Amino acid sequence: MRGLVERLASDTDETVSSAARSLIRIGLGVKRAGGLEIRGRLGFRRPLADLDFGGRAERLGIRVEEELLEEVEREFGDVRQGMREAMRLGAWMLAPGEVKIVGLLGVERPLADVLSPELRDAKARRELERLRSLLGG
């Protein structure tokens, strides 16, 4: 995910913080729309499956407005975990091809599908469209 944020910052006029804030806004929209649902090849839910961004755990220092922090806390409960999860959801919506679906032990699930909700949040939709256009997609 860090690579996606840094690519946005280096290939466009975005800063690392503004790219991360955009992903967080998109992630908030995904959460408000019901979140992502991972399903296996026969259509059964895979509650233990997760998204893998192919990197190691790293810190990313960003500046975020108080209002955005409050929204994250309201939607996710815990601010730190919520920020991470919102960025993960936003990154999935922006660049799903860069994300693997893995099972409980980290084994890739190539036949699994992620059902993405339709974003009803206007801010999230605008940010997603804007970032996609910046990345040329």
C-alpha positions in Angstrom: 0.0 0.0 0.0 2.9 2.3 0.8 4.0 1.8 -2.8 0.6 2.9 -4.2 0.7 6.1 -2.0 4.3 6.9 -3.0 3.5 6.3 -6.7 0.5 8.7 -6.4 2.8 11.2 -4.8 5.6 10.8 -7.3 3.6 10.5 -10.6 1.2 13.3 -9.8 0.9 16.6 -8.0 -0.2 14.7 -4.8 1.8 14.7 -1.6 2.1 11.5 0.4 -0.3 13.0 3.0 -2.9 14.1 0.5 -2.8 10.7 -1.3 -3.2 8.9 2.0 -6.1 11.2 3.0 -7.8 10.4 -0.3 -7.5 6.7 0.2 -8.9 7.1 3.8 -11.9 9.1 2.4 -12.5 6.3 -0.1 -12.2 3.7 2.6 -14.7 5.5 4.8 -17.1 5.4 1.8 -16.6 1.6 1.4 -17.2 1.1 5.1 -20.4 3.2 5.0 -21.6 1.2 2.0 -21.1 -2.1 3.9 -17.5 -2.9 3.3 -15.9 -5.6 1.1 -17.0 -9.1 1.0 -14.7 -11.9 0.0 -16.3 -15.0 -1.5 -14.8 -18.4 -2.6 -15.2 -19.9 -6.0 -18.6 -21.4 -5.1 -19.9 -18.1 -3.8 -19.5 -18.9 -0.1 -18.3 -16.1 2.2 -14.7 -16.4 3.3 -14.7 -14.6 6.6 -11.0 -15.5 7.4 -9.7 -14.4 4.0 -7.9 -11.0 3.9 -6.3 -8.6 1.5 -2.5 -8.8 1.1 -0.7 -5.8 -0.4 2.5 -7.7 -0.8 4.6 -5.6 1.4 5.9 -5.7 4.9 4.5 -3.8 7.8 5.7 -0.2 7.5 4.9 3.1 9.1 3.7 6.0 7.0 3.6 9.4 8.5 0.8 11.6 7.3 -1.0 14.7 8.3 -4.8 14.4 8.7 -7.4 17.0 9.6 -9.3 16.6 12.9 -12.6 16.2 11.1 -11.3 13.2 9.2 -9.9 11.6 12.4 -13.4 12.0 14.0 -15.1 10.4 11.0 -12.6 7.5 11.1 -13.2 7.1 14.9 -17.0 7.2 14.4 -17.0 4.5 11.6 -14.2 2.2 12.9 -14.1 2.8 16.6 -10.3 2.8 17.1 -8.5 5.7 15.2 -5.2 3.9 14.5 -6.8 0.6 13.3 -9.5 2.6 11.5 -6.9 4.7 9.6 -5.1 1.5 8.5 -8.3 -0.3 7.5 -9.7 2.8 5.7 -6.5 3.1 3.7 -6.6 -0.7 2.9 -10.2 -0.4 1.6 -9.4 2.7 -0.4 -6.3 1.1 -1.9 -8.4 -1.9 -2.9 -11.0 0.3 -4.6 -8.3 2.2 -6.5 -6.0 -0.6 -7.5 -7.5 -4.1 -7.0 -5.0 -5.6 -9.3 -2.2 -4.9 -6.9 -3.8 -6.8 -4.1 -3.8 -10.6 -3.4 -6.5 -12.4 -1.5 -5.0 -14.7 1.1 -6.4 -17.2 3.6 -5.8 -17.7 7.3 -2.2 -18.8 6.9 -1.3 -16.3 4.2 -1.9 -18.8 1.4 -3.1 -17.0 -1.7 -6.7 -17.7 -2.8 -6.6 -17.1 -6.6 -10.2 -18.2 -7.1 -11.7 -15.9 -4.4 -13.6 -12.8 -5.4 -14.0 -9.6 -3.6 -17.4 -7.9 -3.9 -17.0 -4.2 -3.7 -20.0 -2.1 -2.7 -21.2 0.8 -4.8 -20.0 4.0 -3.2 -22.9 6.1 -2.1 -20.7 8.7 -0.3 -20.2 11.6 -2.8 -16.9 12.6 -1.4 -15.5 9.1 -1.6 -16.8 8.7 -5.2 -15.2 12.0 -6.3 -11.8 11.0 -4.7 -11.9 7.6 -6.3 -12.6 9.1 -9.7 -10.0 11.7 -9.3 -7.3 9.3 -8.2 -8.1 6.9 -11.0 -7.8 9.7 -13.6 -4.4 10.7 -12.1 -3.2 7.1 -12.4 -4.5 7.0 -16.0 -7.2 4.4 -15.2 
